[in-house]
């Protein structure tokens, strides 16, 4: 199995085989918590306008997402696991748009299959890939705002890769250390209303969920995220 670790939108475009689009802080953690909170469907889209258009097509819709880390005007939620965890999304369709994560999904145009990656389901991702036994896996760390390398996304790629190679280590200390690097922003009082400390802890709960999210390209170019237990 050939395993590449790539970054940013360019990496998503270069991805071949099965592309794992990684966004730990916070898109694909948020998506996992949405399903855990009862959402029946999660749709990833590229812009706020496309989210509002999708909203008109379904009943019981909620919108979640961010620009510059803040909730988009007119949306129900930001890109925040904390907000999702406090809500009952049973039977609802959640439409998600973010700066990095969903942009990566939409740009993985050369991949044979697309799945998401985050700490909260990294083990399930590795198990799923080992079951499929693809010849090529592309682990795409989307980074901070899809322009700067992010410690958490690169570490998540390392964790998934080690799971594929059956060389897993104890990563808990390195995850905790993110509080002093890329996770510092969650502890800045100025960010409390849109990036609370609880988001950091929720995103860093390694292997909390035993399912993966596989992306299916829709007729309209957006992406359905399908929950698959593994």
C-alpha positions in Angstrom: 0.0 0.0 0.0 1.4 3.4 -1.0 0.7 6.1 1.5 1.2 9.8 0.8 0.8 12.6 3.2 -0.2 15.8 1.5 -1.4 19.3 2.5 -3.9 22.0 1.7 -6.2 22.3 -1.4 -3.3 21.5 -3.7 -2.8 18.2 -1.8 -6.5 17.4 -2.1 -6.3 17.9 -5.9 -3.2 15.7 -6.0 -4.8 12.9 -4.0 -5.1 9.5 -5.6 -6.6 6.3 -4.6 -8.6 6.7 -1.4 -8.3 10.3 -0.1 -8.6 10.9 3.6 -9.3 14.6 4.0 -8.3 15.6 7.5 -9.6 18.5 9.5 -9.3 18.0 13.2 -10.0 21.6 14.3 -12.9 21.4 13.6 -14.9 20.4 10.5 -14.8 16.6 10.6 -15.0 16.5 14.3 -18.1 18.6 14.1 -19.5 16.3 11.4 -19.0 13.2 13.6 -20.6 14.9 16.6 -23.6 15.8 14.3 -24.2 12.2 13.5 -23.8 11.2 17.1 -26.4 13.9 18.0 -28.9 12.2 15.7 -28.5 13.9 12.3 -29.8 11.8 9.5 -27.8 13.4 6.8 -24.7 15.7 6.6 -24.1 17.6 3.3 -20.8 19.3 2.7 -20.8 22.4 0.5 -18.4 25.1 -0.6 -20.2 28.4 0.1 -22.7 30.0 2.3 -24.9 30.7 -0.7 -24.9 27.1 -1.7 -25.8 26.1 1.9 -28.8 28.5 1.8 -29.9 27.0 -1.6 -29.7 23.4 -0.2 -31.7 24.5 2.9 -34.7 25.0 0.6 -34.6 21.5 -0.7 -35.1 19.6 2.6 -37.3 19.7 5.7 -35.8 19.9 9.2 -32.5 21.5 8.0 -29.8 23.2 10.1 -26.8 25.1 8.8 -23.4 24.9 10.4 -20.1 26.4 9.4 -17.6 29.2 9.7 -15.6 31.8 7.9 -12.6 33.3 9.8 -13.6 30.7 12.6 -16.9 32.5 13.3 -20.4 31.4 12.7 -21.7 32.6 9.3 -24.6 35.1 9.5 -27.9 33.3 9.2 -26.5 29.9 10.2 -27.8 27.9 13.1 -24.4 26.8 14.3 -20.8 27.6 13.9 -18.2 25.0 13.2 -18.3 23.9 16.8 -18.6 20.5 18.4 -19.7 22.1 21.6 -22.7 23.7 19.9 -23.6 20.5 18.2 -23.3 18.4 21.4 -25.7 20.6 23.2 -28.4 20.2 20.4 -30.8 17.4 19.5 -30.4 16.9 15.8 -32.5 13.8 15.6 -33.8 13.3 12.0 -32.3 16.6 10.8 -30.2 17.4 7.8 -27.1 19.3 8.6 -25.4 21.3 5.9 -21.8 22.1 6.6 -19.4 24.6 5.0 -16.0 25.5 6.3 -12.8 27.2 5.2 -10.6 24.1 5.1 -12.3 20.8 5.5 -15.3 21.0 3.2 -13.1 22.8 0.6 -10.7 19.9 0.7 -13.6 17.4 0.1 -14.8 19.3 -2.9 -11.3 19.5 -4.4 -10.4 15.8 -4.1 -11.4 15.5 -7.8 -8.9 12.8 -8.8 -9.5 10.4 -5.9 -11.3 7.1 -6.3 -13.0 7.5 -2.9 -13.2 10.2 -0.3 -13.5 9.9 3.4 -12.9 12.3 6.3 -10.3 12.1 9.0 -10.1 13.5 12.6 -8.9 12.3 16.0 -12.4 11.3 17.1 -12.6 8.5 14.5 -9.0 7.9 13.4 -8.9 4.3 14.6 -12.1 3.5 12.6 -10.5 5.2 9.5 -7.5 2.9 9.8 -9.6 -0.2 10.3 -11.8 0.7 7.3 -8.8 1.3 5.0 -7.1 -2.0 6.2 -10.3 -3.8 5.3 -10.5 -2.2 1.8 -6.7 -2.9 1.1 -6.4 -0.1 -1.5 -3.2 0.2 -3.4 -2.9 3.9 -2.8 -4.0 6.1 0.2 -3.6 9.9 0.2 -3.8 11.5 3.7 -4.5 15.2 3.1 -3.9 17.5 6.1 -5.9 20.6 5.3 -4.2 22.8 7.8 -5.2 26.1 9.4 -7.5 27.9 7.0 -6.1 25.5 4.3 -3.0 27.7 4.0 -0.8 26.9 7.1 0.4 23.6 8.3 -1.5 22.5 11.4 0.1 20.2 14.0 -3.2 18.5 14.7 -3.9 17.5 11.1 -0.4 16.2 10.5 -0.5 14.3 13.7 -3.8 12.8 12.7 -2.3 11.7 9.4 0.6 10.1 11.3 -1.9 8.2 13.6 -3.9 6.9 10.6 -0.7 5.9 8.8 0.6 4.1 11.8 -2.7 2.2 12.1 -2.4 1.1 8.5 1.1 -0.1 9.1 0.3 -1.7 12.4 2.9 0.4 14.2 0.5 2.3 16.5 2.0 4.2 19.4 0.6 6.0 22.4 -0.3 9.4 21.0 -2.2 10.8 24.0 0.7 13.0 25.3 1.3 14.5 21.9 -2.4 15.3 21.5 -2.4 17.0 24.9 0.6 19.0 23.9 -1.4 20.6 21.1 -2.9 22.9 23.8 0.4 24.7 23.8 0.7 25.0 20.0 -2.1 24.9 17.4 -4.8 24.5 20.1 -3.8 27.7 22.0 -6.5 29.7 20.2 -9.3 27.8 22.0 -8.0 29.1 25.3 -7.8 32.8 24.3 -10.7 34.6 26.1 -11.2 36.7 23.0 -12.3 33.6 21.1 -14.7 32.2 23.8 -17.9 32.9 21.8 -16.8 31.0 18.7 -13.9 28.7 19.6 -14.5 27.6 23.3 -12.0 25.5 25.2 -14.5 22.6 25.1 -14.1 22.4 21.4 -10.4 21.6 21.9 -11.2 18.8 24.3 -14.0 17.4 22.2 -11.9 17.4 19.0 -9.0 15.7 20.9 -11.0 12.7 22.1 -9.0 10.0 20.2 -11.2 7.2 18.8 -14.4 8.4 20.5 -16.4 7.1 17.6 -16.4 3.8 15.8 -17.6 5.0 12.4 -16.2 6.6 9.4 -17.7 9.3 7.1 -17.5 8.5 3.4 -18.1 11.3 0.9 -20.5 10.6 -2.1 -20.5 13.3 -4.8 -24.1 14.5 -5.4 -25.7 15.4 -8.7 -25.3 19.1 -7.7 -21.6 18.8 -7.0 -22.0 18.9 -3.2 -21.0 15.9 -1.1 -23.2 13.7 1.1 -21.2 12.4 4.1 -22.3 8.8 4.8 -21.9 7.3 8.2 -20.5 3.8 8.1 -19.8 1.8 11.3 -16.4 0.3 11.5 
